[in-house]
Amino acid sequence: MSLQTDTRLGRSERNNPGGTLVARSVAAHRQAVQELLSGLAHIDGTEELPLIGALGRVLAADVLAPLSLPPFANSQMDGFAVRAADLAPHAGSDAGAELTVVDPVPAGAAPARLMPGTAAPIMTGAMMPEGADAVVPIEQAVPDVFPVRGVPSTVRLPTTEPGTFVRDAGSDITAGTVALRGGKALGPGQLGLLAALGMTAVEVRTPVRVLLVTTGDEVVEPGTSLPEGKIYDSNGTLLEAAMLQSGLHVTRTGISGDNPTELLALLRSLGGTVDLIVSTGGVSKGAYEVVRQAMMDQPVDFVSVAMQPGGPQGIGTFDGLPFLGFPGNPVSCLVSFEMFLRPVLAAVVGSPALRPSLQARLAESLTSPAGKHQVRRGTLLPGGTVRLEGGPGSHLIHALANSNALVQVPAAVTELDAGAEVEVWML
């Protein structure tokens, strides 16, 4: 389904709430979001950040390794650094040889050259002495203990081959080669590599700037008193955390009530400082849907996506800025982020990374509404079984907090037995 076709459907629903509308598929809505946000790929600008501050951000350009890793040949084991030729079998002799033990080589030391007929006790990661070309593990030595320092001793070691248990210089990466490609999302592994290369800061792309707005007269800020009929706002914290974790720059407003004029004024006061506006709540068909009311004169469409939870969605532009309106229930807004915004940003700007996807077997049976892609919360257990957490309700934030996976149930499936295989996205 094209964005143009979907736009006509969305406007039809907005102007005729009682009309019949075929729900848009998850794939079609994701494509519409990608077309809407395609311009974010052209955001210019970079900034240099300390490594930890760059977590979740996107690398601005290729990084060349300033040195090799490892920078020197080192031992893979605790053992004895030797010349393999000293242990080569000779006619009429047993395999291996008895060698004189010399000064040990601790990690971080610069060792002396290893002379023929000697063996140097060496620790894991310690630099190989010049002249040594192999390491014999301590377990293969007789005796199988390191000698006391300063006491002359010998050790019998078995035959070994050159290169055994030696990590060659540059065996991980060589100086001058590409360590990381520009456009790579920076996670712990990437930042660890940069640190291993001696770097303390890195150039990253300017992040996507998001204005996050929570709406509703029924919600109040945590930490304040809770009047009768009100609830604390969890959506703002939930989505801001997801966005920050994804490397976005978030401007979060206070809660906007159900007054369309006030919401419009709030958006216009901050809209010039961001690249994208995301709201939560006010997108359904009720009498007090403030986002729908505020967007009547904007090219924003309110569509029904064949998904549970998270069916009602808003999409379009507000004063020329891309706008996404997520539902107001907490699980619905997070599922909306994971199903639409996360994968689209990964495709358009390279961050955040997609959720790891794997196959698991249901610990129990489930049912799903016909024609809707259902997203259930679950916990992946050892052995590849996934246990459902709570029901399908969009308000069950406690079940969400106790989950480590989103269970994907395709629109064509209405029921699954225990043991059935399902796709899960790891949170």
VEXTI-504685 format. One record per residue (C-alpha): chain; x, y negated, z; residue number from 1; residue in three letters. Coordinates in steps of 0.5 Angstrom, whole numbers. Layout:
N
+-------+-------+-------+-------+-----+------+
! kette !    px !    py !    pz !  nr ! rest !
+-------+-------+-------+-------+-----+------+
!     A !     X !     Y !     Z ! NUM !  ALA !
...
+-------+-------+-------+-------+-----+------+
//
This chain:
427
+-------+-------+-------+-------+-----+------+
! kette !    px !    py !    pz !  nr ! rest !
+-------+-------+-------+-------+-----+------+
!     A !     0 !     0 !     0 !   1 !  MET !
!     A !     3 !    -7 !    -2 !   2 !  SER !
!     A !     4 !   -13 !     3 !   3 !  LEU !
!     A !    -1 !   -17 !    -2 !   4 !  GLN !
!     A !    -7 !   -11 !    -2 !   5 !  THR !
!     A !    -6 !   -11 !     6 !   6 !  ASP !
!     A !    -6 !   -18 !     6 !   7 !  THR !
!     A !   -13 !   -18 !     3 !   8 !  ARG !
!     A !   -16 !   -13 !     8 !   9 !  LEU !
!     A !   -13 !   -17 !    14 !  10 !  GLY !
!     A !   -17 !   -23 !    12 !  11 !  ARG !
!     A !   -23 !   -19 !    10 !  12 !  SER !
!     A !   -23 !   -16 !    17 !  13 !  GLU !
!     A !   -22 !   -23 !    20 !  14 !  ARG !
!     A !   -27 !   -27 !    17 !  15 !  ASN !
!     A !   -32 !   -21 !    17 !  16 !  ASN !
!     A !   -31 !   -17 !    24 !  17 !  PRO !
!     A !   -37 !   -13 !    23 !  18 !  GLY !
!     A !   -35 !   -10 !    16 !  19 !  GLY !
!     A !   -32 !    -4 !    15 !  20 !  THR !
!     A !   -24 !    -3 !    14 !  21 !  LEU !
!     A !   -20 !     3 !    12 !  22 !  VAL !
!     A !   -14 !     3 !    18 !  23 !  ALA !
!     A !    -7 !     2 !    15 !  24 !  ARG !
!     A !    -2 !     7 !    16 !  25 !  SER !
!     A !     4 !     7 !    20 !  26 !  VAL !
!     A !     9 !     7 !    14 !  27 !  ALA !
!     A !     5 !     2 !    10 !  28 !  ALA !
!     A !     5 !    -3 !    16 !  29 !  HIS !
!     A !    12 !    -2 !    18 !  30 !  ARG !
!     A !    13 !    -4 !    10 !  31 !  GLN !
!     A !     9 !   -10 !    11 !  32 !  ALA !
!     A !    13 !   -12 !    17 !  33 !  VAL !
!     A !    20 !   -11 !    13 !  34 !  GLN !
!     A !    18 !   -15 !     7 !  35 !  GLU !
!     A !    16 !   -20 !    12 !  36 !  LEU !
!     A !    22 !   -20 !    16 !  37 !  LEU !
!     A !    27 !   -19 !    10 !  38 !  SER !
!     A !    29 !   -26 !    10 !  39 !  GLY !
!     A !    33 !   -25 !    17 !  40 !  LEU !
!     A !    38 !   -21 !    13 !  41 !  ALA !
!     A !    41 !   -28 !    11 !  42 !  HIS !
!     A !    41 !   -31 !    17 !  43 !  ILE !
!     A !    48 !   -35 !    17 !  44 !  ASP !
!     A !    53 !   -36 !    23 !  45 !  GLY !
!     A !    58 !   -32 !    27 !  46 !  THR !
!     A !    60 !   -33 !    34 !  47 !  GLU !
!     A !    66 !   -29 !    38 !  48 !  GLU !
!     A !    64 !   -26 !    45 !  49 !  LEU !
!     A !    68 !   -22 !    50 !  50 !  PRO !
!     A !    67 !   -14 !    49 !  51 !  LEU !
!     A !    62 !   -13 !    54 !  52 !  ILE !
!     A !    58 !   -19 !    52 !  53 !  GLY !
!     A !    58 !   -16 !    45 !  54 !  ALA !
!     A !    54 !   -10 !    47 !  55 !  LEU !
!     A !    48 !    -9 !    42 !  56 !  GLY !
!     A !    50 !   -14 !    37 !  57 !  ARG !
!     A !    52 !   -13 !    30 !  58 !  VAL !
!     A !    60 !   -14 !    28 !  59 !  LEU !
!     A !    61 !   -20 !    23 !  60 !  ALA !
!     A !    66 !   -17 !    19 !  61 !  ALA !
!     A !    71 !   -11 !    18 !  62 !  ASP !
!     A !    76 !   -10 !    24 !  63 !  VAL !
!     A !    83 !    -7 !    22 !  64 !  LEU !
!     A !    87 !    -3 !    27 !  65 !  ALA !
!     A !    92 !    -8 !    30 !  66 !  PRO !
!     A !    96 !    -1 !    32 !  67 !  LEU !
!     A !    96 !     6 !    31 !  68 !  SER !
!     A !    92 !    11 !    36 !  69 !  LEU !
!     A !    95 !    14 !    40 !  70 !  PRO !
!     A !   101 !     9 !    39 !  71 !  PRO !
!     A !   106 !    14 !    40 !  72 !  PHE !
!     A !   106 !    22 !    40 !  73 !  ALA !
!     A !   104 !    25 !    47 !  74 !  ASN !
!     A !   102 !    31 !    51 !  75 !  SER !
!     A !    95 !    34 !    50 !  76 !  GLN !
!     A !    97 !    38 !    57 !  77 !  MET !
!     A !   100 !    39 !    63 !  78 !  ASP !
!     A !   106 !    43 !    62 !  79 !  GLY !
!     A !   113 !    43 !    59 !  80 !  PHE !
!     A !   116 !    39 !    53 !  81 !  ALA !
!     A !   121 !    43 !    49 !  82 !  VAL !
!     A !   124 !    44 !    43 !  83 !  ARG !
!     A !   121 !    50 !    39 !  84 !  ALA !
!     A !   127 !    52 !    36 !  85 !  ALA !
!     A !   130 !    54 !    43 !  86 !  ASP !
!     A !   124 !    59 !    44 !  87 !  LEU !
!     A !   125 !    62 !    38 !  88 !  ALA !
!     A !   125 !    70 !    38 !  89 !  PRO !
!     A !   132 !    72 !    37 !  90 !  HIS !
!     A !   134 !    80 !    35 !  91 !  ALA !
!     A !   135 !    84 !    41 !  92 !  GLY !
!     A !   132 !    79 !    46 !  93 !  SER !
!     A !   125 !    78 !    49 !  94 !  ASP !
!     A !   120 !    73 !    46 !  95 !  ALA !
!     A !   121 !    66 !    49 !  96 !  GLY !
!     A !   127 !    64 !    53 !  97 !  ALA !
!     A !   129 !    61 !    60 !  98 !  GLU !
!     A !   131 !    53 !    60 !  99 !  LEU !
!     A !   134 !    48 !    65 ! 100 !  THR !
!     A !   129 !    44 !    68 ! 101 !  VAL !
!     A !   130 !    36 !    67 ! 102 !  VAL !
!     A !   127 !    30 !    70 ! 103 !  ASP !
!     A !   119 !    30 !    69 ! 104 !  PRO !
!     A !   115 !    25 !    64 ! 105 !  VAL !
!     A !   109 !    22 !    68 ! 106 !  PRO !
!     A !   104 !    18 !    64 ! 107 !  ALA !
!     A !   106 !    11 !    63 ! 108 !  GLY !
!     A !   114 !    13 !    63 ! 109 !  ALA !
!     A !   119 !    12 !    57 ! 110 !  ALA !
!     A !   123 !    19 !    57 ! 111 !  PRO !
!     A !   130 !    20 !    56 ! 112 !  ALA !
!     A !   132 !    24 !    50 ! 113 !  ARG !
!     A !   131 !    32 !    51 ! 114 !  LEU !
!     A !   137 !    36 !    50 ! 115 !  MET !
!     A !   138 !    43 !    47 ! 116 !  PRO !
!     A !   136 !    48 !    52 ! 117 !  GLY !
!     A !   132 !    44 !    57 ! 118 !  THR !
!     A !   125 !    43 !    58 ! 119 !  ALA !
!     A !   122 !    37 !    61 ! 120 !  ALA !
!     A !   115 !    37 !    66 ! 121 !  PRO !
!     A !   110 !    33 !    62 ! 122 !  ILE !
!     A !   103 !    30 !    64 ! 123 !  MET !
!     A !    97 !    30 !    60 ! 124 !  THR !
!     A !    98 !    23 !    56 ! 125 !  GLY !
!     A !   105 !    22 !    57 ! 126 !  ALA !
!     A !   110 !    20 !    52 ! 127 !  MET !
!     A !   113 !    26 !    48 ! 128 !  MET !
!     A !   121 !    25 !    49 ! 129 !  PRO !
!     A !   125 !    24 !    43 ! 130 !  GLU !
!     A !   128 !    31 !    41 ! 131 !  GLY !
!     A !   121 !    35 !    44 ! 132 !  ALA !
!     A !   116 !    38 !    39 ! 133 !  ASP !
!     A !   112 !    42 !    43 ! 134 !  ALA !
!     A !   109 !    43 !    49 ! 135 !  VAL !
!     A !   108 !    49 !    53 ! 136 !  VAL !
!     A !   102 !    49 !    58 ! 137 !  PRO !
!     A !   104 !    50 !    65 ! 138 !  ILE !
!     A !   100 !    56 !    66 ! 139 !  GLU !
!     A !   104 !    60 !    61 ! 140 !  GLN !
!     A !   111 !    58 !    65 ! 141 !  ALA !
!     A !   114 !    63 !    70 ! 142 !  VAL !
!     A !   114 !    60 !    75 ! 143 !  PRO !
!     A !   107 !    57 !    73 ! 144 !  ASP !
!     A !   109 !    51 !    78 ! 145 !  VAL !
!     A !   113 !    45 !    77 ! 146 !  PHE !
!     A !   119 !    45 !    80 ! 147 !  PRO !
!     A !   121 !    40 !    86 ! 148 !  VAL !
!     A !   124 !    34 !    84 ! 149 !  ARG !
!     A !   131 !    34 !    85 ! 150 !  GLY !
!     A !   132 !    41 !    86 ! 151 !  VAL !
!     A !   136 !    44 !    80 ! 152 !  PRO !
!     A !   131 !    50 !    77 ! 153 !  SER !
!     A !   130 !    54 !    71 ! 154 !  THR !
!     A !   123 !    56 !    67 ! 155 !  VAL !
!     A !   122 !    62 !    63 ! 156 !  ARG !
!     A !   117 !    60 !    57 ! 157 !  LEU !
!     A !   114 !    64 !    51 ! 158 !  PRO !
!     A !   115 !    62 !    44 ! 159 !  THR !
!     A !   111 !    57 !    41 ! 160 !  THR !
!     A !   110 !    53 !    34 ! 161 !  GLU !
!     A !   112 !    46 !    33 ! 162 !  PRO !
!     A !   107 !    41 !    34 ! 163 !  GLY !
!     A !   103 !    45 !    39 ! 164 !  THR !
!     A !    99 !    41 !    44 ! 165 !  PHE !
!     A !   102 !    35 !    42 ! 166 !  VAL !
!     A !    98 !    29 !    40 ! 167 !  ARG !
!     A !   101 !    26 !    34 ! 168 !  ASP !
!     A !   102 !    18 !    33 ! 169 !  ALA !
!     A !    96 !    15 !    29 ! 170 !  GLY !
!     A !    92 !    22 !    29 ! 171 !  SER !
!     A !    86 !    18 !    31 ! 172 !  ASP !
!     A !    87 !    12 !    27 ! 173 !  ILE !
!     A !    93 !     9 !    24 ! 174 !  THR !
!     A !    95 !     1 !    24 ! 175 !  ALA !
!     A !    92 !    -3 !    18 ! 176 !  GLY !
!     A !    86 !     2 !    17 ! 177 !  THR !
!     A !    79 !     0 !    18 ! 178 !  VAL !
!     A !    77 !     1 !    25 ! 179 !  ALA !
!     A !    70 !    -1 !    24 ! 180 !  LEU !
!     A !    66 !    -4 !    18 ! 181 !  ARG !
!     A !    62 !   -10 !    19 ! 182 !  GLY !
!     A !    55 !   -10 !    20 ! 183 !  GLY !
!     A !    56 !    -4 !    25 ! 184 !  LYS !
!     A !    52 !    -5 !    31 ! 185 !  ALA !
!     A !    56 !    -5 !    37 ! 186 !  LEU !
!     A !    55 !     0 !    43 ! 187 !  GLY !
!     A !    59 !     3 !    48 ! 188 !  PRO !
!     A !    63 !     8 !    43 ! 189 !  GLY !
!     A !    65 !     2 !    39 ! 190 !  GLN !
!     A !    67 !    -3 !    44 ! 191 !  LEU !
!     A !    71 !     2 !    47 ! 192 !  GLY !
!     A !    75 !     3 !    41 ! 193 !  LEU !
!     A !    76 !    -4 !    40 ! 194 !  LEU !
!     A !    79 !    -4 !    48 ! 195 !  ALA !
!     A !    83 !     2 !    46 ! 196 !  ALA !
!     A !    86 !    -3 !    40 ! 197 !  LEU !
!     A !    88 !    -8 !    45 ! 198 !  GLY !
!     A !    82 !   -13 !    43 ! 199 !  MET !
!     A !    78 !   -17 !    49 ! 200 !  THR !
!     A !    73 !   -21 !    44 ! 201 !  ALA !
!     A !    70 !   -19 !    38 ! 202 !  VAL !
!     A !    67 !   -23 !    32 ! 203 !  GLU !
!     A !    59 !   -22 !    32 ! 204 !  VAL !
!     A !    53 !   -24 !    27 ! 205 !  ARG !
!     A !    49 !   -30 !    30 ! 206 !  THR !
!     A !    43 !   -26 !    33 ! 207 !  PRO !
!     A !    36 !   -26 !    31 ! 208 !  VAL !
!     A !    32 !   -31 !    36 ! 209 !  ARG !
!     A !    25 !   -29 !    38 ! 210 !  VAL !
!     A !    20 !   -33 !    41 ! 211 !  LEU !
!     A !    16 !   -28 !    46 ! 212 !  LEU !
!     A !     9 !   -30 !    48 ! 213 !  VAL !
!     A !     5 !   -27 !    53 ! 214 !  THR !
!     A !    -3 !   -29 !    53 ! 215 !  THR !
!     A !    -9 !   -28 !    57 ! 216 !  GLY !
!     A !   -13 !   -31 !    63 ! 217 !  ASP !
!     A !   -13 !   -25 !    66 ! 218 !  GLU !
!     A !    -5 !   -24 !    67 ! 219 !  VAL !
!     A !    -1 !   -28 !    73 ! 220 !  VAL !
!     A !     7 !   -28 !    74 ! 221 !  GLU !
!     A !    10 !   -23 !    78 ! 222 !  PRO !
!     A !    12 !   -26 !    85 ! 223 !  GLY !
!     A !     5 !   -30 !    85 ! 224 !  THR !
!     A !    -1 !   -29 !    89 ! 225 !  SER !
!     A !    -6 !   -24 !    86 ! 226 !  LEU !
!     A !   -13 !   -27 !    85 ! 227 !  PRO !
!     A !   -19 !   -22 !    85 ! 228 !  GLU !
!     A !   -20 !   -20 !    77 ! 229 !  GLY !
!     A !   -12 !   -21 !    75 ! 230 !  LYS !
!     A !    -6 !   -17 !    74 ! 231 !  ILE !
!     A !     1 !   -18 !    74 ! 232 !  TYR !
!     A !     4 !   -19 !    67 ! 233 !  ASP !
!     A !     9 !   -13 !    65 ! 234 !  SER !
!     A !     9 !   -14 !    58 ! 235 !  ASN !
!     A !    14 !   -20 !    58 ! 236 !  GLY !
!     A !    19 !   -16 !    62 ! 237 !  THR !
!     A !    18 !   -10 !    58 ! 238 !  LEU !
!     A !    19 !   -13 !    51 ! 239 !  LEU !
!     A !    24 !   -18 !    53 ! 240 !  GLU !
!     A !    28 !   -12 !    56 ! 241 !  ALA !
!     A !    27 !    -8 !    50 ! 242 !  ALA !
!     A !    29 !   -14 !    45 ! 243 !  MET !
!     A !    35 !   -16 !    50 ! 244 !  LEU !
!     A !    38 !    -9 !    50 ! 245 !  GLN !
!     A !    37 !    -9 !    42 ! 246 !  SER !
!     A !    42 !   -15 !    41 ! 247 !  GLY !
!     A !    36 !   -20 !    40 ! 248 !  LEU !
!     A !    36 !   -27 !    43 ! 249 !  HIS !
!     A !    30 !   -28 !    47 ! 250 !  VAL !
!     A !    26 !   -35 !    49 ! 251 !  THR !
!     A !    21 !   -33 !    53 ! 252 !  ARG !
!     A !    15 !   -38 !    55 ! 253 !  THR !
!     A !    11 !   -38 !    61 ! 254 !  GLY !
!     A !     4 !   -34 !    60 ! 255 !  ILE !
!     A !    -1 !   -37 !    55 ! 256 !  SER !
!     A !    -8 !   -37 !    57 ! 257 !  GLY !
!     A !   -14 !   -36 !    53 ! 258 !  ASP !
!     A !   -14 !   -43 !    50 ! 259 !  ASN !
!     A !   -13 !   -43 !    43 ! 260 !  PRO !
!     A !   -11 !   -51 !    43 ! 261 !  THR !
!     A !    -6 !   -50 !    49 ! 262 !  GLU !
!     A !    -3 !   -44 !    45 ! 263 !  LEU !
!     A !    -2 !   -48 !    39 ! 264 !  LEU !
!     A !     2 !   -53 !    42 ! 265 !  ALA !
!     A !     6 !   -48 !    46 ! 266 !  LEU !
!     A !     8 !   -45 !    39 ! 267 !  LEU !
!     A !    10 !   -51 !    36 ! 268 !  ARG !
!     A !    14 !   -54 !    42 ! 269 !  SER !
!     A !    19 !   -48 !    41 ! 270 !  LEU !
!     A !    18 !   -45 !    34 ! 271 !  GLY !
!     A !    23 !   -50 !    31 ! 272 !  GLY !
!     A !    29 !   -46 !    35 ! 273 !  THR !
!     A !    27 !   -39 !    33 ! 274 !  VAL !
!     A !    27 !   -34 !    27 ! 275 !  ASP !
!     A !    21 !   -30 !    29 ! 276 !  LEU !
!     A !    15 !   -31 !    34 ! 277 !  ILE !
!     A !    12 !   -25 !    37 ! 278 !  VAL !
!     A !     6 !   -25 !    42 ! 279 !  SER !
!     A !     2 !   -20 !    46 ! 280 !  THR !
!     A !    -5 !   -20 !    47 ! 281 !  GLY !
!     A !   -11 !   -23 !    44 ! 282 !  GLY !
!     A !   -11 !   -19 !    37 ! 283 !  VAL !
!     A !   -17 !   -15 !    38 ! 284 !  SER !
!     A !   -24 !   -16 !    36 ! 285 !  LYS !
!     A !   -27 !   -19 !    43 ! 286 !  GLY !
!     A !   -30 !   -25 !    45 ! 287 !  ALA !
!     A !   -23 !   -28 !    48 ! 288 !  TYR !
!     A !   -18 !   -26 !    43 ! 289 !  GLU !
!     A !   -14 !   -33 !    43 ! 290 !  VAL !
!     A !    -8 !   -31 !    38 ! 291 !  VAL !
!     A !   -14 !   -29 !    33 ! 292 !  ARG !
!     A !   -17 !   -36 !    34 ! 293 !  GLN !
!     A !   -11 !   -40 !    34 ! 294 !  ALA !
!     A !    -9 !   -37 !    28 ! 295 !  MET !
!     A !   -15 !   -38 !    24 ! 296 !  MET !
!     A !   -12 !   -44 !    20 ! 297 !  ASP !
!     A !    -5 !   -40 !    19 ! 298 !  GLN !
!     A !    -3 !   -34 !    14 ! 299 !  PRO !
!     A !    -4 !   -29 !    19 ! 300 !  VAL !
!     A !    -8 !   -23 !    18 ! 301 !  ASP !
!     A !   -10 !   -18 !    24 ! 302 !  PHE !
!     A !   -11 !   -11 !    21 ! 303 !  VAL !
!     A !   -12 !    -4 !    24 ! 304 !  SER !
!     A !    -7 !     1 !    24 ! 305 !  VAL !
!     A !    -8 !     8 !    24 ! 306 !  ALA !
!     A !    -4 !     9 !    31 ! 307 !  MET !
!     A !    -6 !    11 !    38 ! 308 !  GLN !
!     A !    -4 !     7 !    42 ! 309 !  PRO !
!     A !    -2 !     0 !    38 ! 310 !  GLY !
!     A !    -8 !     0 !    33 ! 311 !  GLY !
!     A !    -9 !    -8 !    33 ! 312 !  PRO !
!     A !    -4 !   -12 !    30 ! 313 !  GLN !
!     A !    -3 !   -19 !    27 ! 314 !  GLY !
!     A !     2 !   -20 !    22 ! 315 !  ILE !
!     A !     4 !   -26 !    18 ! 316 !  GLY !
!     A !     7 !   -33 !    19 ! 317 !  THR !
!     A !     6 !   -39 !    23 ! 318 !  PHE !
!     A !     8 !   -46 !    21 ! 319 !  ASP !
!     A !    13 !   -42 !    16 ! 320 !  GLY !
!     A !    16 !   -37 !    21 ! 321 !  LEU !
!     A !    15 !   -30 !    21 ! 322 !  PRO !
!     A !    10 !   -28 !    26 ! 323 !  PHE !
!     A !     8 !   -21 !    29 ! 324 !  LEU !
!     A !     2 !   -20 !    34 ! 325 !  GLY !
!     A !     2 !   -14 !    39 ! 326 !  PHE !
!     A !    -3 !   -11 !    43 ! 327 !  PRO !
!     A !    -4 !   -13 !    50 ! 328 !  GLY !
!     A !    -4 !    -7 !    54 ! 329 !  ASN !
!     A !     3 !    -5 !    56 ! 330 !  PRO !
!     A !     5 !     2 !    53 ! 331 !  VAL !
!     A !     1 !    -1 !    46 ! 332 !  SER !
!     A !     6 !    -7 !    46 ! 333 !  CYS !
!     A !    12 !    -3 !    47 ! 334 !  LEU !
!     A !    10 !     3 !    42 ! 335 !  VAL !
!     A !     9 !    -3 !    37 ! 336 !  SER !
!     A !    16 !    -5 !    38 ! 337 !  PHE !
!     A !    19 !     2 !    37 ! 338 !  GLU !
!     A !    15 !     4 !    31 ! 339 !  MET !
!     A !    15 !    -3 !    27 ! 340 !  PHE !
!     A !    20 !    -8 !    30 ! 341 !  LEU !
!     A !    26 !    -4 !    32 ! 342 !  ARG !
!     A !    26 !     0 !    25 ! 343 !  PRO !
!     A !    25 !    -6 !    21 ! 344 !  VAL !
!     A !    31 !   -10 !    25 ! 345 !  LEU !
!     A !    35 !    -4 !    24 ! 346 !  ALA !
!     A !    34 !    -4 !    16 ! 347 !  ALA !
!     A !    34 !   -11 !    15 ! 348 !  VAL !
!     A !    40 !   -14 !    20 ! 349 !  VAL !
!     A !    43 !    -7 !    22 ! 350 !  GLY !
!     A !    41 !    -8 !    29 ! 351 !  SER !
!     A !    39 !    -5 !    34 ! 352 !  PRO !
!     A !    40 !     3 !    32 ! 353 !  ALA !
!     A !    35 !     7 !    31 ! 354 !  LEU !
!     A !    32 !    12 !    36 ! 355 !  ARG !
!     A !    35 !    19 !    36 ! 356 !  PRO !
!     A !    30 !    23 !    33 ! 357 !  SER !
!     A !    30 !    31 !    35 ! 358 !  LEU !
!     A !    25 !    37 !    35 ! 359 !  GLN !
!     A !    22 !    40 !    41 ! 360 !  ALA !
!     A !    17 !    44 !    43 ! 361 !  ARG !
!     A !    11 !    42 !    47 ! 362 !  LEU !
!     A !    10 !    45 !    54 ! 363 !  ALA !
!     A !     3 !    44 !    54 ! 364 !  GLU !
!     A !    -3 !    43 !    49 ! 365 !  SER !
!     A !    -5 !    36 !    46 ! 366 !  LEU !
!     A !   -11 !    33 !    42 ! 367 !  THR !
!     A !   -10 !    27 !    38 ! 368 !  SER !
!     A !   -16 !    23 !    34 ! 369 !  PRO !
!     A !   -17 !    25 !    27 ! 370 !  ALA !
!     A !   -13 !    20 !    22 ! 371 !  GLY !
!     A !    -9 !    17 !    27 ! 372 !  LYS !
!     A !    -1 !    17 !    29 ! 373 !  HIS !
!     A !    -1 !    19 !    36 ! 374 !  GLN !
!     A !     5 !    17 !    40 ! 375 !  VAL !
!     A !     5 !    20 !    47 ! 376 !  ARG !
!     A !    10 !    19 !    53 ! 377 !  ARG !
!     A !    14 !    25 !    55 ! 378 !  GLY !
!     A !    20 !    28 !    58 ! 379 !  THR !
!     A !    25 !    32 !    54 ! 380 !  LEU !
!     A !    27 !    38 !    59 ! 381 !  LEU !
!     A !    33 !    43 !    59 ! 382 !  PRO !
!     A !    32 !    48 !    53 ! 383 !  GLY !
!     A !    29 !    43 !    48 ! 384 !  GLY !
!     A !    22 !    43 !    51 ! 385 !  THR !
!     A !    18 !    36 !    52 ! 386 !  VAL !
!     A !    13 !    35 !    58 ! 387 !  ARG !
!     A !     8 !    30 !    57 ! 388 !  LEU !
!     A !     7 !    24 !    62 ! 389 !  GLU !
!     A !     0 !    22 !    63 ! 390 !  GLY !
!     A !    -5 !    22 !    58 ! 391 !  GLY !
!     A !    -6 !    18 !    51 ! 392 !  PRO !
!     A !    -8 !    11 !    55 ! 393 !  GLY !
!     A !    -5 !     5 !    53 ! 394 !  SER !
!     A !    -5 !     2 !    60 ! 395 !  HIS !
!     A !    -1 !     8 !    63 ! 396 !  LEU !
!     A !     6 !     4 !    65 ! 397 !  ILE !
!     A !     8 !     9 !    70 ! 398 !  HIS !
!     A !     8 !    15 !    66 ! 399 !  ALA !
!     A !    12 !    11 !    61 ! 400 !  LEU !
!     A !    17 !     9 !    66 ! 401 !  ALA !
!     A !    18 !    16 !    68 ! 402 !  ASN !
!     A !    19 !    18 !    61 ! 403 !  SER !
!     A !    25 !    19 !    57 ! 404 !  ASN !
!     A !    22 !    20 !    50 ! 405 !  ALA !
!     A !    16 !    18 !    45 ! 406 !  LEU !
!     A !    13 !    24 !    42 ! 407 !  VAL !
!     A !    10 !    23 !    35 ! 408 !  GLN !
!     A !     4 !    27 !    33 ! 409 !  VAL !
!     A !     2 !    25 !    25 ! 410 !  PRO !
!     A !    -4 !    23 !    23 ! 411 !  ALA !
!     A !    -6 !    29 !    20 ! 412 !  ALA !
!     A !    -6 !    33 !    26 ! 413 !  VAL !
!     A !   -12 !    34 !    31 ! 414 !  THR !
!     A !    -9 !    39 !    36 ! 415 !  GLU !
!     A !    -3 !    43 !    38 ! 416 !  LEU !
!     A !    -2 !    49 !    42 ! 417 !  ASP !
!     A !     4 !    49 !    48 ! 418 !  ALA !
!     A !    10 !    51 !    44 ! 419 !  GLY !
!     A !     9 !    48 !    38 ! 420 !  ALA !
!     A !    14 !    44 !    35 ! 421 !  GLU !
!     A !    14 !    36 !    35 ! 422 !  VAL !
!     A !    19 !    30 !    33 ! 423 !  GLU !
!     A !    21 !    26 !    39 ! 424 !  VAL !
!     A !    25 !    20 !    39 ! 425 !  TRP !
!     A !    29 !    19 !    45 ! 426 !  MET !
!     A !    29 !    13 !    49 ! 427 !  LEU !
+-------+-------+-------+-------+-----+------+
//
